[in-house]
Amino acid sequence: MDLIVKTPHLAAWNCRDMRCAVGRGGIVMPDIKNEGDGATPAGRWAMREIIYRADRINLPQTKLPARAMTPDDGWCENPADAQYNKPVKHPYPIAVDEMWRQDHIYDIVVPLGYNDGPIIPGKGSAIFLHLARPDYAPSAGCVTLAQEDLLTVLREADLSSAVEIRLA
């Protein structure tokens, strides 16, 4: 079963509509996606694993691989680095996406299988499914859902599940 992102503000899971948000750059085809453009890539992207803040939330019920986040977790977004679009540990010699955030949007993070096989430097990194801000403000390129909706998706997802992002 897939989470279908029908529009920049509406997703569907198992015949249930859910409010969502996507990147501030809208939804674009992967061939024009670039690092830092704030766009969400159209396509079908596997749900790789769940990373969660065990100090804030219990392990979500799921069939997907899961691991607790630690304060030194980061994600490399520098296309010139050998670890581009991969998780890294702090301290790291270059600027990376901080996973251990003060806000709650990364309390549950699902890395999606975008630009990870093979990784193409500059085509975008850190494309996640994660928690929405209370006002559903656009993300930096990720798909976001309310916590209740994300927990529903994760409870019913399995290793064949993906996020399918459609051009509006």
C-alpha positions in Angstrom: 0.0 0.0 0.0 1.3 3.5 -0.9 0.7 6.9 0.5 -0.5 8.9 -2.5 0.3 12.6 -2.5 -2.5 13.8 -4.8 -1.8 17.6 -4.5 0.6 19.7 -2.4 -2.1 19.7 0.3 -3.8 16.3 0.1 -2.6 12.8 0.5 -4.5 9.5 0.6 -3.7 6.3 2.5 -6.0 3.2 2.3 -8.9 5.2 1.0 -8.5 7.9 3.7 -7.7 11.5 2.8 -5.1 13.3 4.9 -4.0 16.9 4.9 -0.3 17.2 4.0 2.4 19.7 3.0 5.2 19.4 0.5 8.3 21.5 -0.3 8.1 25.3 -0.7 9.3 24.8 -4.3 6.2 22.6 -5.1 6.3 19.2 -6.8 8.8 18.8 -9.7 10.0 16.0 -11.9 13.2 14.4 -10.6 15.1 15.4 -13.7 14.8 19.1 -12.8 15.2 18.6 -9.0 18.3 20.2 -7.5 19.8 20.4 -4.1 18.4 23.3 -2.1 15.5 24.2 -4.4 12.9 23.3 -1.8 11.0 21.1 -4.3 9.5 17.7 -3.6 10.4 15.2 -6.3 7.5 13.5 -8.1 7.7 9.7 -8.3 7.3 6.6 -6.2 9.8 6.5 -3.3 10.2 3.5 -0.9 9.8 4.0 2.8 13.3 3.0 3.9 13.1 3.0 7.7 11.7 4.9 10.7 13.9 7.1 12.8 12.2 8.5 15.9 13.0 10.5 19.0 12.6 8.0 21.8 12.8 10.8 24.4 9.6 12.3 22.9 7.6 9.4 21.4 7.4 5.6 21.8 8.5 3.3 19.0 5.8 3.6 16.4 3.9 0.4 15.7 5.2 -0.7 12.3 6.6 -3.5 10.1 9.3 -1.2 8.8 12.8 -1.2 10.2 13.1 1.4 13.0 15.8 2.9 15.1 15.9 5.6 17.8 17.5 8.9 16.9 20.5 10.2 18.9 21.6 13.8 19.5 24.6 13.3 17.1 22.5 12.2 14.1 22.7 14.3 11.0 22.1 14.0 7.2 24.7 15.1 4.7 23.4 17.6 2.1 26.7 18.7 0.6 26.9 17.3 -3.0 30.7 17.5 -2.9 30.9 15.2 0.1 31.3 11.4 -0.2 28.5 11.0 2.3 26.0 13.1 0.3 22.4 12.0 0.9 23.4 9.7 3.7 23.1 9.7 7.5 26.2 11.0 9.3 27.2 11.5 13.0 28.3 14.8 14.6 30.7 16.3 14.8 30.9 16.3 11.0 33.3 18.5 9.1 30.7 20.2 6.9 27.2 21.6 7.5 24.5 18.9 7.6 20.8 18.7 8.3 20.4 18.5 12.1 18.1 15.5 12.9 17.9 16.2 16.6 15.8 19.4 16.4 14.2 21.6 19.0 10.9 21.7 17.2 9.0 18.4 16.8 8.9 17.9 13.0 11.7 15.3 13.1 10.3 13.4 16.1 9.3 10.8 13.5 11.3 10.7 10.2 11.0 8.2 7.3 13.8 8.6 4.8 12.4 8.0 1.3 14.3 6.2 -1.4 14.9 9.3 -3.5 18.3 9.7 -5.0 19.8 6.8 -3.1 20.5 4.2 -5.8 22.7 5.5 -7.3 23.2 8.8 -5.5 23.7 11.6 -8.0 25.4 14.6 -6.4 23.3 17.8 -6.6 20.0 16.1 -7.4 18.6 16.5 -3.9 19.0 14.9 -0.5 17.2 14.4 2.8 13.8 13.8 1.2 11.7 12.5 4.1 8.2 11.8 5.3 8.0 13.5 8.6 5.7 15.5 11.0 4.0 18.6 9.7 4.2 21.9 11.4 1.0 22.9 13.2 0.1 25.3 10.3 1.2 22.8 7.6 3.8 25.3 6.4 5.8 24.0 3.4 8.9 21.9 4.1 12.3 22.1 2.5 11.3 19.3 0.0 9.8 16.6 2.2 6.2 15.3 2.6 4.7 16.1 6.0 1.6 14.8 7.8 0.0 15.3 11.2 1.3 12.9 13.9 -1.9 10.9 14.1 -1.9 10.4 10.3 1.7 9.5 10.1 1.3 6.9 12.9 -1.7 5.4 11.0 0.5 5.1 7.9 3.4 3.6 9.7 1.1 1.1 11.6 -0.3 -0.2 8.2 2.9 0.1 6.1 5.2 -2.8 5.2 8.4 -3.2 3.3 6.6 -2.8 0.0 5.1 0.6 0.9 6.1 3.8 -0.7 5.2 7.4 -1.0 3.9 8.2 -4.5 4.1 11.9 -5.2 2.0 13.1 -8.2 2.4 16.3 -10.2 -0.6 18.4 -9.4 
